[in-house]
């Protein structure tokens, strides 16, 4: 950190301090800021603390206790889902237009003991940790201890998985070589296409019944299994209809006691909407929003899939309703904006379900990663921007809340006007929208074997992962700690932090004669680790297919009904498993140090370097400084470093890409770390690139923090050398201080920088627009900066909700100072 | 003579249109008191020392063939008499606390570096800016570079203080798409006091250049207590309004009217002066307030001239 930063005492003005700081590309169309209703809803959502609800766990446990063994697994899951929909507390808040909560009230999160059962200790940790606290009354913990925990002991998916993994896998997992998503939550990252705006649950039910009628019990050996799955899907359709109707009943009831006549009208309308959707296809913008929301709630209540649920190209889905109603004169632009704002608040009411065990302490965010795609391409390949796209940008800018995440999709066909409008929102420094390149990700999807139509309808969900919306199960299986693989290689298969074996023996690096021998050893280690990861991932997939099917989710994903197969069992048209590789910058820079200083210039020996690394550079500052100041590092458009990065990337690809999964699809790679680079850094000793033990590794495909010293154009050139079409997504973080984005023409230049990266084949780029003084002030005086959003990885988070490590990391990221 | 380059900046967004790469040449005939790049003034190699980066490794002392360095409580001190600026100390310093400012590049070297920025330049209608120091101090090399850029279809900007022979300026103008022309003040006595030179040549050159049809972006370093008095501002506004522009200075300006930028002074350069062991006499200078800038912009407005704040 430079002296000028620490000396700053003045607390700077933040942009968008006032609520409803309004930006509109077409001012004439809109009134400034949020209206009173949205303002109140937002305030309620933001100020309500996150809490845990044991209601779902109690219903589920009771149901399982009474019915265990009576039904097939899919039907059991569907009946359990129905039971929850019938019994759970229904909530309709004052002012709400879009209704429905997963918990009994906003920000209240249920647990999923059938997957992972929280212990009493977990609850105490969650209840008392400094950041991301979920409150739960002692009374509920006692109930859980008495009624829930004993029943699930030994029965949860997590326990069943962990009791069957090979020792090599466990050793690598415990050393922090990789993580496993499915030990905590069900496979997710699902995104919908447009079918739920054309069909209601009754239509889906009819399709299901048709398929049941056509089952061939004589010639199809799987017919019985298909029957059970299809029956389960039909029950699930009923479940969400029941759930909606209970909202209609409550709305009617509230209308009877409400004194405000305007609200009575609204409540009656809510009742009408909830009777119509999701049973039938929506007819207008209000119903379309509510339709998606019920489907969303259904999928995240049935199971707790990773990254919640995503509406996909939401602007494109809503556009026909909007345009029709505007033409008919039954809706104004302001009405539409109010509805969409209400929807936004709904998503914000749903924090991620908290994790269990060690990760309960580690967890870095409330964000559940719903990511709304705005702009981009239509299924026919033309520009997808419409008035709704601009309207959504306004909503994002005005509400500036944590969720939903959002992204703009900028293809060659996207007008500059839209890019510019998005850059204006980026400038506000809330950390979103992130920016994606459909011209590249459509190619990624085509390469993975998607049809042209399905590829064009694809996009990105969660953080940066690409998928065919509404037609694909693309399951993220876990993060790979690539720098850790190098560390283990440099210690001949042993984790130096614990002294335990964590990989295979590839030889003492002190005996290596040249860089190629070292790289070969690393490469062998890498392949070994990836194979372990894939082996267990396939096993887990089978476990979910058999014991935790998701019949409701299967209803809305294409081909599950036709095949009579579950979402987790190869039902979708496409089935992909992703492994997310992290730390490309750290590993590249470390290899570059070894190559240049040890093998080529022979400035110091392998033994000297390994000794310094083992001592965490204690007493070796001179050596460390020489490394930092005299090594070619990734992110500077330097051929030497970038060639290593490309090589590592290609070898990761070769190890992962195309390996078969259990569902007829295959494994692919993406380059993503979310917040995992912080955890991975903690389980990693010092690295040859001069990084101290315990410090975060580089995130996504970004350069190591502070090592990109030649400005954003060089970062982009370096990243452009990776063949990103072969990935399922990469992630580039660039931090900009507001000073770089002061004037209109600066904003234009930001847009041009984005276009220029995308022309080099970039998949994704995102900007953190904050200055260091603001961040330091926020650290010193958190209560004054409660709305300070920064972009972390594939999502935004409140700076104050981050732990000190994450906060420091944000501060340390290279600032691109204005010249 | 080939000039030394002391910096190459990418994503340069304040030195002309679009995203640019800016090449900084060493050497300047002026000695502006507020100079942000004091290392740009002398044309020869200079040694920069950042005491805060020094960890006392003393590798520099060991490697110095002239025994010119010593470690003192203030850090490394150079005996300037003995030092022949060979740069070995800089190469030996693990933290880059010692750096040599000024490096020779051939035209081809620079073109290779510039070419790497092409994708950004093309997407933003950007280009190459030559700055300094004073690039007009090196007309031969500058023209060669400008021609090379022209061959590659790159937009060329020259950032100048205007203190050069009129012939040199006009020769350079033949190969330049845009001038970023510094105007500092009208009062010749004050100009001499603050910059070390008389301003008559600068003003004359600006007049002549405008009449050639060159595109000019006039930039005024805006330094409180130096050139922000009403009289001074009015004088500059009047002078600019009387220039006979043959060309719109930038696409956004009205025909015949230049764009004028105020570059508000910031007291940020003191660290650089320390590195050079130069004295930074900033006592009288002050950062302007928003109000100062507004008042001055209004005066220019009265003469029909648009002002933009910042580069």
Interface residues (C-beta under 8 A of the other chain):
Chain A: X3 X4 X621 X622 X623 X625 X626 X629 X630 X637 X710 X711 X712 X713 X714 X716 X717 X720 X740 X742 X743 X745 X746 X748 X749 X752 X753 X755 X756 X759 X760 X816 X818 X819
Chain B: X9 X10 X11 X12 X13 X14 X15 X18 X19 X22 X52 X55 X57 X59 X94 X95 X96 X116 X117 X119 X120 X122 X123 X124 X126 X268 X271 X308 X310
